């Protein structure tokens, strides 16, 4: 519900404010939750590969071919290289410390 409210009301239908190259290739959605943002972004940018990560599965069964979801903990070392992504999206992420 927060995704829909934020996107429709606050951002007037935009998924981001960042100026992105239309040829964007690699996108990471950290704390993807239900995966709504990742799926919508992938639909709007069919040439981009979008990875959504979260602690728990809970993403839709149908996803565009350019989306993948991974179970991952953002508090742990990342398995991605430092220059891998053209855009990293994080919104409303709250994590507990590991200790």
C-alpha positions in Angstrom: 0.0 0.0 0.0 2.9 2.4 0.7 4.3 1.8 -2.7 1.0 2.7 -4.4 0.5 5.8 -2.2 4.0 7.1 -2.7 4.0 6.5 -6.5 0.5 7.8 -7.2 0.1 10.6 -4.7 3.6 11.9 -3.9 5.4 11.2 -7.1 2.4 11.6 -9.5 3.0 8.2 -11.2 6.8 8.4 -11.3 8.8 5.5 -10.0 11.9 7.7 -9.3 13.2 11.2 -9.5 16.7 10.4 -10.6 17.6 11.3 -14.1 18.2 7.9 -15.8 19.7 7.1 -19.1 16.9 5.5 -21.2 19.4 2.7 -22.1 19.7 1.7 -18.4 20.9 -1.9 -18.1 21.3 -3.1 -14.5 18.9 -2.1 -11.6 18.8 -3.2 -8.0 15.7 -2.9 -5.8 16.9 -3.4 -2.2 14.2 -4.5 0.2 11.8 -5.2 -2.6 9.0 -6.5 -0.4 6.1 -7.5 -2.7 8.2 -6.6 -5.8 5.7 -4.0 -7.1 8.4 -1.4 -7.8 10.7 -3.8 -9.5 8.0 -5.2 -11.7 6.7 -1.7 -12.7 10.2 -0.5 -13.4 10.9 -3.5 -15.5 7.7 -3.0 -17.5 8.6 0.6 -18.2 12.3 -0.3 -19.0 12.2 -3.6 -20.9 15.8 -3.3 -21.8 16.9 -3.3 -18.2 17.6 -6.3 -16.0 16.0 -5.6 -12.5 17.0 -7.6 -9.4 14.8 -7.3 -6.3 16.3 -8.5 -3.0 14.5 -9.1 0.3 14.8 -11.2 3.4 11.7 -13.2 2.6 9.9 -14.5 -0.5 6.6 -12.8 -1.2 6.8 -11.6 -4.7 4.3 -12.3 -7.5 4.2 -15.6 -9.5 4.1 -13.7 -12.8 7.0 -11.4 -13.4 8.4 -9.9 -16.6 11.3 -11.8 -18.1 13.7 -9.0 -17.2 13.1 -9.3 -13.4 14.5 -11.7 -10.9 14.1 -11.9 -7.1 16.7 -13.0 -4.7 16.6 -13.8 -1.0 19.3 -11.6 0.5 20.1 -9.6 3.7 21.2 -6.1 2.9 23.1 -6.0 6.2 25.5 -8.7 5.0 28.3 -8.3 2.5 26.8 -7.9 -1.0 27.4 -10.5 -3.6 27.4 -7.9 -6.4 30.4 -6.1 -7.7 30.9 -2.4 -6.8 30.2 -1.2 -10.4 27.5 -3.6 -11.4 24.4 -1.4 -11.1 23.3 1.7 -13.0 20.6 2.5 -10.4 19.9 1.2 -6.9 16.5 1.8 -5.5 15.8 1.8 -1.7 12.6 3.1 -0.2 11.1 2.8 3.3 13.8 0.3 4.4 14.1 -0.3 8.1 16.5 -3.0 9.4 17.4 -4.2 12.9 21.0 -4.3 13.8 22.6 -7.8 13.7 23.7 -7.7 17.3 
